[in-house]
Amino acid sequence: MIFHQPANSVGNYNYNATVYTADEYAPHFHKNPEVLLVLEGAVEVTVSGTSVTPAAGQAVLVLPNQIHAFKADADSSVWVAVFSEEFVPKFINDIKGRQGSTPLFTPPAAVWQLVLDEMVNKECDRMMKKACLYALCAAYEREVTWQSRADKSDFLVGDLLDWLACHYTENVTLKGAAVQFGYEYHYFSHLLSRQYNINFRRLLNQYRVEAAVHLLESTDWSITDIALKSGFQTIRSFNHVFREYTGKSPREYREGEL
């Protein structure tokens, strides 16, 4: 099952980075770009159906809303950073409507060392993050062959994610979203099912559950208030959906966080 990551689909200089060892991520997508640097060993990465196996010293760039997955074996280590478009706005603008011939590239030694020193091995400030990420994107842009992106569904899904981020607390429907964007309901439904193997209700619930998780962790609001603030209409539906996504009830999740 392909899943969406709402936390990696928001802007305002959103950034997170992790080093993975002997780990794997199932197919997923998000609005923010992602870069993977292989520190040791080799990693299996699939991006929009293209499979590559970068070795140490190589990298992979995932563009907005591309479905991707990776698997690092026991001897491998990979640094993964997801960053919102504000970090590299010129790059994002330059590649609109285009995609690289491959997600794989080899950063120059100077760029690699800069990223290791400033981002992988320590936490740097926003200005240095921008410098490092621009250097990586520039290295990718120079190395690959660019081609038009024939399938425009990534852009439409990106617009839909932006809209959901603003309206998930409301009583929204796929038909309402289709009207909002000027498309037929059946086209919208087919797009999500064919391209992303996900339906509108599941996307909507992912936003709502993520909002609920944040409120459970950061406030002492009642379960009822959190359910309503997250867009759920009833406590029953909140409990059912929350358990489906997290394996716990909202109360069990909160108690586990204490």
N, C-alpha and C positions, 0 to 999 in steps of 0.2 A: 504493500500500500504506500503510495506517495503521500507525504504530509507537508503541510505548510508551516513555516516558523514565523508567527506574527512578530516575535521579539526582534527578528532580523529583517523586518519589513518597515521599520520606522526610521524617520530621519532625525534631524537636530543633532548631527555629529554623533550618531549612534556607532559604537565600536566595541567589539569584544574579540579576544584572541586566546587560543588555548593550544598547548602542545599535546598531541595525542600519540600514545604508544600502544601497540597491540590493541587497536580499537577500530571500530567501523561505524559508519553512519548510513542508514537506509536512504533510499531515494527521497529527496525533499527539495523544496524551493523556497526562495524568499526574495524580496525586492532589492535588497542590498547586495552589492558585488562581494565576492569572496576570493581570497588568494590563499593558496596552499604552498608552503615551502617544505620540501623534503630535506630533513636534517641528517637522517641516517637511513640506510637500507633503501627499499623501494616500496611504493604505495600504488595500489590499484585505484584509479579514479575514473568515473564515468560522468560525462557532462553532455546533456542533450543527446544521449545515445552513442556518443563517441567515447571509446575506452582508451585510456593511456596509462602507462606505467612509469611515472617519473622516478628517477633515481636521485641520490643525494646530490644537491647542487642545482636541481631543476625545480620548476614551479608550475602551478596550474592557476589560471584565472577563470573564475566563474562569473559570467555577466548576469545582470538583473533578471530574475525569474527563470533562469535555466534550471532544469531538473538535474540534480547531481547527487553522487554518492561516492564514498571512498572506503577503502579497507587497508589498514596498516597491520602488517604481521608483527610477530614478537620481536624481531630485530630492527624494526623501523620506528622512526620518530618523525612526525610531521607537525609543523606549526601552521595553524589555520586562523586567519583573521577575516572577520566580516565587518564591513564598514559602510556607512551610508554615503550617498552620492556627494554630500557637501565636502567631503575630503578631496575629491578629484572632479570637480564640476566640469572643467574643460574637457577632460578625457571622456566623461559620460556624454557630453554634448557632441563631441567629435565622432563618436561611434554610433550615434542614433541611426537606426535602420540598417546597421551593419553587424557582422560578427566575424571573428577570426576563423581561419581555416582549421585551427586546432586550438584546444585550450592549453596546450603544453608550450612552455618556453624556458629558456635558460638565461637567467639574469646575469649581466656582467659581474665580474668578481668584485668590483668596487661597490656596486649596488647591493650585492649579496652581503658584503661585509658591513655596509651601512645599516641594513635592516637587522642583521644579527646584533650589532653593537647597540642600536638605539631602540629596537622594538622587541626582539626575541629575548634578549638577555636582561632587559630592564624596562621599566615603564617610563615612556617619554611623554612630553607635553603635546598638545594638539598640533602646534606648528611643525614639530619634528615628524609626527605621524603623517601629516600632509606631504611633507618632503619625501619621506620613505615610500609612501603609497604612490605618489606621482612617479617616482623613479621606477617602481615596479611596473606600473601601467605603461610608462613610456618604453620600457624594455620590451614589454609584450607587444605594444603597437608597432614597434620597429621590426620585430622578428617574424610576425605572422603575415599571411596573405589575407587581405580583407575582401569580403564578399557581401553582397546585399542579403539581408535576412528576408527570405521569401515569405516565411510564415510570420505574420504580424500578431499572432495571438499573444506573444509575450508582452507586447505593449498594452493590449487590451486587458490582460489579466493584471498587469501592473496598475492600470487605472482603477480596476475593480478593487484591488487591495487598498489603494489609497482611499477609495470611497467607503469601504468597509471599516477602515480604521477610524473614520469620522462618524459612522452611523451604526456601529454594531450594538449600541445600547438601545436602539430603537426597534420597533416591530417591522423589520425589513424583510423583503422576500426577493427571490430571484426575478419574479415578474416585475417587481418595482425597480430593481437594479437594471433590468433590460430596458425598461422605459426611460430610465435616467440617462442611459448611454445611447439610446436611439436604435436598439437592436431588437430583433424578435426574440421572444422568450426561448423558443426551441433552439435557436442558434447559440445563445448563451449557455444553455444546458449542455448542448453537444460539445461546445468548445471546452468546457471544464472537464467533461467526461472523457473526451477523446485525447486531449493534449495533456491533462494533468491527473486524470484518473481520480478525480475528487469532485464532490458535489457542493453546491452553494451552501447548504445547511451545515456541512462539515467545516467549511471555511469559516462561516459565521460563528459556529460554536468554538472553534479554536481561538478566535479573538476573545470571545466571552470568558472562556476558561482561563486564558492567560491573564485577563484583567482581574478575575476572581482570585487567582493565585497571588497576584501582586497585593491585593487588598487584604487577603488572609495573612500575608506575611508582614504587612506594613501598618495595619490598623487594628484596633480592637472593636471594630464594628460588629454588629450581630450578623449571623449567617443570613438572616432574611434581608437585611439592608445590603449586604454584599451581593446577594443574588439579584436584587432589583437594580443596583448600581451597575452590574455587569451585563444587564440586558435580558436576564431570564424573567419570564412572566410568572412562574410559580416555583415554590421551594422544591416541589416534586421533580420538575424538569431539571432544576439546577443540580439536585443530588444525583439524578440519573446520568446527566451528561458529564458532570464533574468526575464521577466514578469511572465512566467509560474512558475518559482521557487520562486520568491520573492513577486509577486503580484504588483510590481511596474516596471516602466521603469528604465533603468540605470540613466537617468537624474533626475527622481523623487526620486530615492533612494539617489543620491548624495545631492540633495537639502534638503532632510529630515535629512541628517546627519550634515548639516551646522548649 
